[in-house]
Amino acid sequence: MTLENISLSDSELQLSQTIENLLVAQNLRGMAQIQPHLAAGYCMRAAKAMLTAVSNKEVVFIGTGFPVVDTFETDGPPGAISLYRAIEACGGTPYICCGAPLSGAIVEDFRVIELAVGEDCEQQQHQEAQAILEQYKPGLVISIERPGKAADGGYYNMRGESISPRSACFDEIMQACQCTTLAIGDGGNEIGMGKVQDALSKLNIVPAATSCDELIVADVSNWGGHALVALLGYLRQEDLLASFDNLAVLQYLSERGSVDGVTRENTLTEDSLDSAEGTKLLYALRKHCGFA
């Protein structure tokens, strides 16, 4: 299934392409080379899928949390929080789907569905996914910076190291749900990248095989989440990013043990970039959407 039958006006397509180009402008991990393999307008189509879900007051799953050593990285959760707040503000009911330790770190402040970590039995992963889907019946599923299963069934980080023992399985939910799936990634080893699997062969990674309906590529996955929030706001004529404080969210996560995925240090950075880079990107998104 794709969302390519969603019609876009000329202005919507132009805005989408402007933001799509902005998201890969630094080309930190080769996503500018992946972008041409996606049908232009993917950001706006994804935002329209979000608009439908919130307009219908649907449950929305947001899967995130990339394991680094024995904790979680700063890329992913901030974008998930941005999506969560926007979806909730627009009438949807978001849940963040993740494994420990991220699940325990944020459960007091957000609706959380905790996924089992380190389970390598596909049958049990399938049963967990089916039980969760049956209970919550999501109308939209989003993955942002979640490790995706490789062709061999394992999970790998950007260094090609196996992280299967510390990974929760969100792939099964993405594949078994009966609704639209969106995925955001920045390196090729995340859920959703199976949509462009052939294009990933030139990257020095173990690529993910799990696909999605609409894939958003970005230099930093958080930024892809913010882009969808900005475009959802554009469609609703409401500045949904106005109150998002990038530094404050990074501080919130840092206090709960997050580390930068590149440096593996507890810093207020995203993939080694200073928080000011994210703040700058947020302003650019709001400006392109007519809010700044």
Helices and strands as residue ranges (DSSP letters): H 10-23, H 31-34, G 35-37, H 42-55, E 59-63, E 67-68, E 71-72, H 77-89, E 93-98, H 102-106, E 112-114, H 122-136, E 140-144, G 164-166, H 171-176, E 180-185, G 193-202, E 214-217, H 221-236, H 246-254, E 269-270, E 273-274, H 275-288
